[in-house]
């Protein structure tokens, strides 16, 4: 059993000016002289957690959290229709991470990211492997077209009534086309009521997908304020309708670029939103990664999954 540490609060926070009108909010926790570790949130668009960290040894780690573009406390916020989504792509986020590393004077850091965060840390590490010491990745995704299609279409085989509601929010003439592109258009509508309705429908679908997981939490995605809902869905639809600007299978194809980076992958057996096959395929292509499949967990996690993640964090703190 890996015990949680006492709550640790930020000793530093600030904004990184990206130079294009975007300001990226970040915080630092733990020991300023400790091992650097970057926590990368999911979504995209969820924002970093607003609670103290307890999984990281505050004597040994220097933990950095940041809000990705247009969400959380970063500005401009995607709930504002004037926020320019063309300045928010996977490459923009990778460049933000590099600017943040340079701003904080960090040579190498451990990367930790779950769900969309796992896609982003993989993409970053493949561009900047010399800057990554280790990786801890729960809920592995690579945001391939097949994964996107599964989450927003294929999983509807299990929840047909919920998926019909998700689809039927789209104008009838667009329902047989690209649903995510149609949602992205709705989220750019100047009428806030249209954006609110589309965001609520999207989040209701996300909630449905995890509803029967062993530890599924009702309202896990929709439990945020309305501005947060709009930002989350606007960013998600923007990224996923564009395949996250990644070549399909890019992160799996380029897994060889991660050679020499020790990693722990942790995935729930019952993850309906991101089936375990993705984690398995990545582990087969990355000899330095160890995969732990947690039998009582889905995308929402479990005590056993969190325990496995914390054990990896503990393992790497002295490396």
N, C-alpha and C positions, 0 to 999 in steps of 0.2 A: 504493500500500500504506500503510495506516494502522497504524503500529507500536503494540503494546501498551505501556502505561506500566508502570514497575516496580510490584510489588504495593504497594497502599496499604491500611493498616489503620485501624480506627476511632479517631478522636481523642476521641470522646464516645459514650456510650450511656446508656440509661435506660429508664424505664417511664412511659407516659402513663396516668394514671388516667381511665378513661372515665366514671366516676361511677355505674356500674351493676354494679360487681363485676368488670368486665373491666379488665385492665391490658395495655397495648399496648407491646411492646418495640420500641425503635428504636436506630439507630446513625447516626453521621455520619462521613463520610470527606472527605479532601481539605483544601481551604482554607476555614477558617471565614468568610472574607470573600469567598469566590468566588461564582460564579453558582449559585443553589440548583437542585438537580435531585432529584426524588423517584423512586426506583425502586420499582415496584409489582409484587410477585410474582404468579405464576399460581396455578393450582390449580382453584378456591380451596382453600386448606388446605395448600399446599406449604411455606409459610414462606419467608423471605428466604434468599438464599444465605449459606452460612457460610464463605465464602472471600474473600480480599482482592479489591478491585475493581482492574481493570487497563485498562478501556476509557475511563475518565474522566481527563482531565488534572487531576492533583491540585493543580496551581498555579492552575487557572482555575475548577474546579468545587467546590462544596460538595454532596456527594452524601448523600442521606438514604435509608436502608433501614428498613423496619419489617415486623414479622410481623403479618399480619392476625389478627383475633379467633380465639382458640381454637386457634392453631397456632404452630409454631416455639417461641419463648420467651415468647410472650404467654400470659397466664393468665386464667381456668382453661383447661386444655388439653382438646381435644375427645376425647382418649382416656379422659378421666374421664367416666363416664356421668352424673355430677352437673352437668356443664357445660350451661348452659341455652342450647340452640340458638335459642330464640325471640329472643334478644338478638344474633343474628348474621344480619344481612340486608345487602343492598347499601346501603341507606340508613345503617345503622349504620357501615359501612366508610367511606362518604363523609364522614360526620360525624367519624369518627376522624381522617381525613386533614386535615380542616379544623382540628380541635383541635390536631393536631400542628403544622400550619403556624403557628397562632397561638402555640403554646407555644415554637416556635423563632424567633419574631419575623421570619418570612419574608413579604414582600409578594407576590411572584409566584415561581413555580417552573416549571421544565421538568418535564414528566411523561413517564416511560418505563415502559411495561408491555407484556408479551407474553402471548398466550393469554388466560386469564381476566383477567390484569392489564390487557389492552387494553380489555376491557369496562368494568372499574372506572375506568380513567382517562378513558374517554369519558363515562361517567355523571357522574363528578366534574366534568369540564370543562364539561359542559352545564349543570350547576347553578351552577358558579363560574367562568365564563369569564374574569372579570376577574382571577383568581388564577393564570392559566396563561400562561406566556410562549411555550413551544413544546411540541411533543409528538413523541416518537419511539416508534413502535408496530410491533414485529415480531409476526408470527403473529396477525393481526387476527381478533378475534371480537367479536360483539355479543350473544351468548347469546340469540338468538331461538329460539323453539320449534322452528323448522325445523332450526336448527343442532344443538340438543340431540338432536332426534329422529334426525338423520343420524349423530351420533357414537355414540349408544347403541342404534340400531336399523338405520338405513340402511346403515352401513358393514359390517354383517353379511353383505351380499351378497357381499363380497369375502373374508370370513373366516367362513364359515358354521359350521365346527366350533368355532371359538373363541367365536362368538356364542351357539351353543347351550349351551356350558358357562357362559357369563355368565348366560343366561336360566335355566338349570336349577338354579342356586343358589337361586333364588326358590322358595318353596313352590308346589307344582303348581297349586293352586287360584288362584294369583295371576299365573300366567305369561302369561295373555292380557290382562292389564290394564296398569296403569301400572308398568313395571318399576322406574323410578327411585323412585317412591313406596314400592314394596315394599322396595327396598334401604334407603331411609331408615328404614323401620320396623325392618328387621333391625339397622341400626346403632344403634338405640335399645334393643335387646334387653338385658336385665340380665345375660345369660350372655355373658361375655367370649369364650368359644369360638365362639359364634354370630357375634359381631362380627368376630373374627379371620378366620373362614372367608369371610364376606361381603366383607370388605376385600380379602382375597387374590384372590377371584374377580373383583372389580371391576378391580383393578390388572392382573390377567392380561389382561383384555380391553383395557385402555388400552395395554398393552405390545404386544398383537397388532396394534392399529390402525396403529402406526408401524413394525411389524416389517419391512416391505418398502420403506420409504423409502430414498432414496439414502444417508442417514447415520443410519438408525435404530440405536439403541443397545439391545441386549438388556437387559431389566429396567429400562428408564429410569424407569418409574413405581413398580415394586415394590421398587426398591433403596433401601429406607429401613427403619428399625427398626419393630418391630411397633406401638408406640405411634404412630409417625408414619404408618403405614399406616392405622390405625384413624381417626386424626384427619382425614387427607386424605379418605378415603372418606366418613366421616360428614358432613363439611362439603360435599363435592361433591354427595352425594345430597340433602342438605338444600337447597342452592342450586338445583340443576338440576331437582329435582322441583317446585320453586316458580317455575320460569321466572326465577330471580334477582330476583323481585319487580319485573320490568320489563314494561311493556306491550309486546306483541309489535311488533317494528319500531320501538320507541321511540327507540333510539339512531340509527337511520337517518332516521327522520322528523324528529328534532330536530337533525340535523347542521348546520342553518343557524345554530344557537346557537354553533357553533365558528368562525364567520366571523371572520377576522382573526388566528386562531391558526395560525402556520406549523407544518406537520407533515410528517414523513416516515413513510410506511407501508411495511413490508418484509414480503413474504410468499413462502413457498416454493411453487413450481408444483406440487409433488407432496405437498402437505399433505393427508393423508388424513383427519385428524381435523377439520380446519377448512378445507374447500375454498376456493380462492382467490376464488371468486365473492363472498364476503362482503367481502373487501378491495377488490375492484373496485367493488362497489356503493357502499361508503363513499366511495371516492375520487371517484366521479362526483357525489356529493352534497356534497362538501367541496372547494371550489375552491382552498383554501389548503393542501391536502394533496397531496404527490407520492407516487405508488405505485411501488415497485420490486418486480417479480416476479423471484425468483431461481430459475433453471432447475434447479439441482442440489440443491435443498433441499426438505425437507418440514417437518413440525412440529418435528422434532428439530433443525432448523437445519443449517448448513454453514459452512465457512470463508468462502465468498462472502457468505452472509447476514450473518454477524457483521461482515464487512468493511464491508458497506453500512450496517449499524447504527452502527458506529464512525465512519464518514465523516459521518453525520448529526450525531452527538454532537460531532465536531470542528467541523463547520460552524456549529453553534449556540453554541459556547462563547464566541465573540467578538461575538455579536449583542446 
